Amino acid sequence: MSKTAPQYAPSFEMNKQIAILAEDMGFDYVFSMSKWRGFGGATNFWDVTLESLTLMTGLAAVTSRIGLIATMQPLLFPPAVAAKMAATVDELSKGRLGLNIVAGSFLDEYDQMGLLPPDYGPNRYRYAREWLHVVKRLWTEDSVTFDGDWFHLRDCKSGPHPVQKPHPFLICSGTSDEGFRFAAQEANYSFVGGVTPEHTKQLSLRMKQIAAEHGRTIKSATTLLPILAETQADAEKQWKYIQDGADTEALETLISYFTRVSRESGKSRIEKMKSSVCYTGRIFLGTPAMMADLIEELVVDAGVDSIQLLWPDYISGLKQFHAEVMPLLQRRQLVLAQ
């Protein structure tokens, strides 16, 4: 959320270029968010976005190996519709689809559409759990009859079933205690934060322990936003330039949302957003070697299974990471040789 950060429209051509570049460089997946209302300001932050699953459908046609993670909100897609759409994309991508399940996020998105049920906020994960239970059954059974609190199906059929068995891999990044439990019980990957590698390790271990208590295994992921330069001072200078251009109006709109909600997980983000001028991702400022050190610490010492990378500019960020960080990781045997 900065006037001095690179500005670009979220076109399909741009996403196509990013996805093909990432695939050629050996990355495992591309991940698209789902956003239905932005935060305005001078940068019109997130005011224009592409719908996630249809975007990944297009990217499936122009890539051949890389995983495609789409974001889906249960409140916007009835279970039978979601199951059919996901199975279709999994089929045309030859089993490369993953789904990021977002139970709530910004409820204003749903309210503007007239789709926010009464008391949805405190029940968001109960709703998501019932929705996902129905979707999983539609993915694996020939006929589903179900009566729940929100969904009622009669001899409901959904073919074809997904290519991946039993179904596409699932991701959840809930940070509240309830969201943490939902991820541990339902997902294959969970995003965990952490201000230090040790903190990330604690969150990762907690997630895996909760999953084990429910007879499951789960992998942990974390998000980094690297600003890389020849020296740490140069990286800090780049970051200050972005901070100095902060889109205060967009930031205030975003912060006002978290001020209004009662969830502690939302309120805890406010101070971070004020300083980092971004919504998510741990900011890393340093050299490529320092970046490789951090990744090694997260993977080897903290036991993180996957790292998602964000950049102010994805094209230049990918190229720099591939040229300057990837060789260091390969020499440390932290990634497979391409």
N, C-alpha and C positions, 0 to 999 in steps of 0.2 A: 504494500500500500504506500507507494512512493512515486512522486512525480519525477524523480531522477533515476528510477529503475527503468529498464527497457520496457517499452509499451508495445504490445502487439495484439491483434485480434485473434481469437481462438478459431482459426479457420481449419477446415479439414486438411488442406494442403500443408499447413504448418505441422499439424499432428502427424500426418503421413511422413513428412520428412524426419521428424523426431523418432517415430517408431522404426522406420527403416534404418536410420543411423544407429539406434540402440541395438537393433537386431544384428546388424553387421559387426558391432563392437563386442558382441557376446553377452549383452545383458539378458537377464532371465525373463523380465516382464516389463510392460508399460501399464500404468495405473491411471485411470481417469476418474475425476471427482464427479459428483452430481450436484448441481447448484441451480436453484430455481428463482433466486432473488439476490441481487448484489447489494453493495453498500454505497454506491454512488461516489460522491466526492469528485475532485478534479480529474481523477484517473478512471472514473466510472467503474470502480473495482468490482469485478465479477458480475457486472450488469449484463454482459453478453457471454453466454456459455453454450456449449453444445451438449445435447443430451448424451449421457454416458454410454448406455448400451448400444444405441444406434451408431455412435462414434466408433465403438469397438467393432461393430459389425463391418463398417467400412475398412477399418485397419486390418481386420482378419483377411480381407480380400487382397491386400497389398503386402502382406507379410507371410512367412511360412513356418517360422519356428518359435518366435517370441511369445510368451504368455500374455494374455489380454485380460486385465482386471477391470471390470465395470462396476460402478457403484449403483446400488438400487435401494430405494426407500420403500419398506413394506406398505406404508400408508398410501402410496401413489399407484401401486400395481396389485390388483387382486391376485391371489395365489395361483389360480389357473392360468392367468395371463402371464405372470412372471415365469412360471414353470415352462410354458410353451416358448416364450421369447428366449429364455436362457438356453433351453435345449436346442433351439434353432441355431443360435450363434455358436454353441459348442459343436454342433454338427458341421457347420460350414467352415469352422476354424480347425476341424479335425482334432477336437479335444483340447483346446488351448484356453478356454474361458475360465476365469475366476470371478467370483462375485463378492464385492465389499458391501456388507449389510449395514445400513445406517438407520438406527431405530428412531432417532429424533433429530439431532443437530438443531437447525434453526426452525422453530415451529412457525415463525412468521411466513415461511415459504408455503406452508400448507394452509395457513389462515387466509392468505391473499386469494387462494383458489376456492375458498369455501369448503375445504376438505379436512379441517381440523375438528375431530370429534370432541365432545365434552370430556374433560378429565383425561385427555390423551397423555399429557405430560407425565404424570406419575405412573401411568400404565404402559408407557412406550415399550418397555422390554417384555412385558407380558404379551402385548399385542404382537411384537416381533417374533417372540418364541412360538406363539400359536401359528402365525403366518408361515414361519419357516418349517414348522412341523408338517403343515399341509403341503407346502412346496416339495419337501423331501419325499413325502409319500407319492405325490404326483410324478416325481422323477423315477420312482422305483416300483410302483404298483400299476396294474392294468386298470383298476377302477378304485375310486376313493369315495367313500361316504363318511361324512364327518359333521359333527355338531359341536361347536365350541362357543365361546363367549362372543366372538366376532364373525366367524366364518361357518358357513353351512353348505355342504356339498352333498349332492345325491348322484351316486353312480357316475362320478366325474372322471372323464378319461382325458389323458394327455399324452399323445404320441407325436413324434418319437421320444424315447427317453434319451438323456444325454449320452454322448460318446464316453465321457469319463464315468467310471463306476466307483462308488454308487452314484456320484453326481459331481458337478464342478466344485473345485475347492473354494472354500468360504473364508472370508476375512472379516474381522471386526476390530474396531479401534476404540471401543468404549472406554472412557477413563474413570467413570464413577465406579463405586463398588458393585453396583448392579450390572453395569456394562462389562466390568471385568469378569463377573461370574457368567454372564451371557456368552462372552467370547470363549471362556474356558470350556463351557459345556456344549457349544454349538459349532465353533469355527475350527478351521485348520491352521490359520495364522491369526495372531493378534498383535496389533501395534502397541508398543509400550514406549513411554517417554523416558525421562531421566535426565537430570542436569549434569551427571557425571557417568562414566562407564560403570562405576560401582552401583550407583542408583539404578541404572538401567538393568544391571545384573539382578538386583533385588526384585525389581518388577517382573523380570523375565522368569525368575525362579518361582515367584509367587503365582504367576499365571500357570506355569507348568504344574505346580503342586495342586492347584485347584482342579485343573484338568485331570490329573492322576486320581484325585479323590472321587472323580466321577467316572473312573475307568477309561479315560481318554488320554491321548497325547496331543500336544499342540506345539506349534513352532512360534517363536517370537520374532518380531520385526521392529525396527526403529527407523526414524526419519532424520536425515541430516540435510542441511542446506549449506554447502561449502562455498566460501569466498576464498579463492586461492590466488596467491601471488608469489613472487620470488622471495619475499621476506614477509614475516608476520606484520610488520609495520605497514607494508604496502597493502596487505589485505585489509587491515584495520582502516586504512585511509579510504579504500573502496567502499567499505561498509558505512563509514561515517558519511560519505557522499550520499549514499542511499538513505540513511537516517535523516540527514539534513533536508531531504526532499519529501519528508513524510506527508502523506495525504491525510491531514488531520481530520477533515470532514468524514472521509470514509472510515478512519479509525474510530472516531466518536460514534458513528452509526453502529459499528460492530460492537464497541464497548458498551453502548447503551443497551444492546440486546442482552449481554451477559450480566449487566447490572440489574435488569428486570427479572431474569430467571432466578429461581430459588436453588438451583443445583450447585453444590459446592464445586463440582468439577468445572463448571462454567466460570464461576467467579474467580477461580484460581488462575485463569488464563489472562485476566485483564492486565496485570502489571507486565507480564511477558509481552503482550501485544503492543503495549505502549512503547517498549524499548526496542522490540525487534521488527516493528512495522510489517509483520507477516502473521498469518493465522496459525501456521503449524511448522514443525521442523526445528531441530536444534541447530542454531547458527554456529558454523565453524569457520574461524578465521585463521589462516596460516598458510604454510607452504605445502606443496604436494607430498613431501616426505612426512610432514606432521599429520597430514590427512591419512596417509598409509599407516602411520603409527596408531592413530585413533581407530581405524577400521580393524587393525589387528587386535587391539585391546578389546574392542566390542565383540569380535568373533571368537577369539581364543580365550580371553579371560572372563568376559561377561556372558559368553554362551549365546549370543544373539545369532539367530539363524538366517536373517535376511536384513538388508539395509536398503531403504528407499532413499533416493537422492532427488532433491529439488534444486533448481537453479533460478536466479533472476532471468537468465537467458539460457534456454535449454540447448540450443544448437551449439553455441560457443562453450557452454558448460560441459556438454558431453564430449566435445572434441578435446578440451583441455584435460578432462579426467582420463580419457582414453590414452592421450599422449604422455601425460606426466605422472599419473597415479597408478594406472593399470599395470605398467611394467614393474613398478615397485611391489605391487601385490603378487604378481606372477612369480617374481623372484623369491618371495616369501611363501610361495605355494598356497596362497590364500584364495586364488581363483584358478579355474581350469585353463590350461593353455588353449587359445583359440585355434 
